[in-house]
Amino acid sequence: MLHTGPLALIMLNRYPYNSGHLMVAPRRHVASPELLSREERALLAELIAFSVKHLRLAMNPAGLNVGVNLGRAAGAGFAEHMHWHVVPRWDGDTNFMPAIGSTRVLSQHLEETYDLLAPHFKAIDTALS
């Protein structure tokens, strides 16, 4: 867990699409953004922006994908608990391995990624106040 607050959290995805793949989620179990309070929506927007900024600083990606899948048909792994994906992307980071070998190639172990990002997320409370 990179950040645990009273209303929301930020974590590394255990099954990442790419190294540095984060999930930003409310603490309450809700399936869709309209079920969030205004305070939760505002905080989650801040946490997503903070995550984008600090992924850029720590990992220098060429781009980022930011999004949410609502409902199982849309690809949500946890349909009853919505969360945003913040995924660093690099030119040429997709390859044939997922299609041919049902395997993803990650350039960095999850623990290494955590060690790289954790210092950036320690100051999150100060940055958001």
C-alpha positions as CSV (number, residue, x, y, z in Angstrom):
1,M,0.0,0.0,0.0
2,L,1.5,3.3,-1.0
3,H,-1.2,5.4,0.7
4,T,-3.9,4.6,3.2
5,G,-6.2,7.5,4.2
6,P,-9.6,7.6,5.9
7,L,-11.5,7.9,2.6
8,A,-9.2,6.5,-0.1
9,L,-6.1,4.5,-0.8
10,I,-3.4,4.0,-3.5
11,M,-1.9,0.6,-4.1
12,L,0.3,-1.2,-6.6
13,N,-1.6,-3.6,-8.8
14,R,-0.6,-7.1,-7.8
15,Y,-1.2,-8.2,-11.4
16,P,0.0,-5.2,-13.3
17,Y,-0.4,-4.4,-16.9
18,N,3.0,-2.6,-16.7
19,S,5.5,-1.8,-13.9
20,G,4.2,1.0,-11.8
21,H,0.5,0.1,-12.4
22,L,-1.4,1.8,-9.6
23,M,-5.0,1.5,-8.4
24,V,-6.6,4.5,-6.6
25,A,-9.7,3.4,-4.7
26,P,-12.3,4.7,-2.3
27,R,-12.3,2.9,1.1
28,R,-16.1,2.5,0.9
29,H,-17.3,-0.4,-1.3
30,V,-19.2,1.3,-4.1
31,A,-19.6,0.2,-7.6
32,S,-19.9,3.5,-9.5
33,P,-18.7,7.1,-9.1
34,E,-22.2,8.6,-8.6
35,L,-22.4,6.6,-5.3
36,L,-19.4,8.5,-3.9
37,S,-19.8,11.6,-1.8
38,R,-18.5,14.9,-3.2
39,E,-15.7,14.8,-0.7
40,E,-14.7,11.3,-1.9
41,R,-14.8,12.3,-5.6
42,A,-12.7,15.4,-4.9
43,L,-10.1,13.5,-2.9
44,L,-9.9,10.7,-5.5
45,A,-9.3,13.3,-8.3
46,E,-6.5,14.7,-6.2
47,L,-5.0,11.3,-5.5
48,I,-5.1,10.4,-9.2
49,A,-3.4,13.7,-10.1
50,F,-0.8,13.1,-7.4
51,S,-0.2,9.6,-8.7
52,V,0.3,10.8,-12.3
53,K,2.8,13.5,-11.1
54,H,4.8,11.1,-9.0
55,L,4.8,8.2,-11.5
56,R,6.3,10.7,-14.0
57,L,8.9,11.8,-11.5
58,A,9.9,8.3,-10.4
59,M,9.6,6.3,-13.6
60,N,9.7,8.8,-16.5
61,P,7.1,7.1,-18.6
62,A,6.4,8.3,-22.2
63,G,2.7,8.4,-21.4
64,L,0.0,7.1,-18.9
65,N,-3.3,5.4,-19.2
66,V,-5.8,6.6,-16.5
67,G,-9.3,5.0,-16.3
68,V,-11.9,2.9,-14.6
69,N,-13.8,-0.2,-15.6
70,L,-17.4,-0.1,-14.2
71,G,-19.1,-3.5,-14.1
72,R,-17.9,-7.0,-15.0
73,A,-18.8,-6.6,-18.7
74,A,-16.4,-3.6,-18.8
75,G,-13.6,-5.6,-17.4
76,A,-13.9,-4.8,-13.7
77,G,-12.2,-7.5,-11.6
78,F,-14.0,-6.2,-8.5
79,A,-17.3,-4.9,-9.9
80,E,-18.6,-4.1,-6.5
81,H,-15.6,-1.9,-5.6
82,M,-14.7,0.7,-8.2
83,H,-11.1,1.9,-8.6
84,W,-9.1,3.9,-11.0
85,H,-6.1,2.5,-12.9
86,V,-3.1,4.7,-13.4
87,V,-0.7,2.9,-15.7
88,P,2.7,4.2,-16.9
89,R,3.4,3.5,-20.6
90,W,6.5,3.5,-22.7
91,D,7.0,3.4,-26.4
92,G,7.1,-0.3,-27.5
93,D,5.9,-1.6,-24.1
94,T,3.4,-4.0,-25.8
95,N,4.6,-7.1,-27.4
96,F,3.5,-10.6,-28.6
97,M,3.9,-12.3,-25.2
98,P,0.3,-11.8,-23.9
99,A,-1.2,-12.9,-27.2
100,I,1.1,-16.0,-27.8
101,G,2.2,-17.1,-24.3
102,S,-0.6,-15.7,-22.0
103,T,2.3,-14.0,-20.2
104,R,3.2,-10.5,-19.4
105,V,6.8,-9.3,-19.3
106,L,7.5,-6.7,-16.6
107,S,10.7,-4.8,-16.5
108,Q,10.7,-4.6,-12.7
109,H,9.7,-6.8,-9.8
110,L,6.7,-5.5,-7.8
111,E,8.8,-5.0,-4.6
112,E,11.4,-3.0,-6.6
113,T,8.6,-0.8,-7.9
114,Y,7.3,-0.3,-4.4
115,D,10.7,0.7,-3.1
116,L,11.0,3.2,-6.0
117,L,7.6,4.7,-5.5
118,A,7.2,4.6,-1.7
119,P,9.3,7.7,-0.9
120,H,7.2,9.7,-3.4
121,F,4.0,8.8,-1.6
122,K,5.2,9.4,2.0
123,A,4.5,13.1,1.7
124,I,1.0,12.7,0.2
125,D,-0.9,14.1,3.2
126,T,1.3,17.2,3.3
127,A,0.9,17.7,-0.5
128,L,-2.9,17.4,-0.4
129,S,-3.4,19.8,2.5
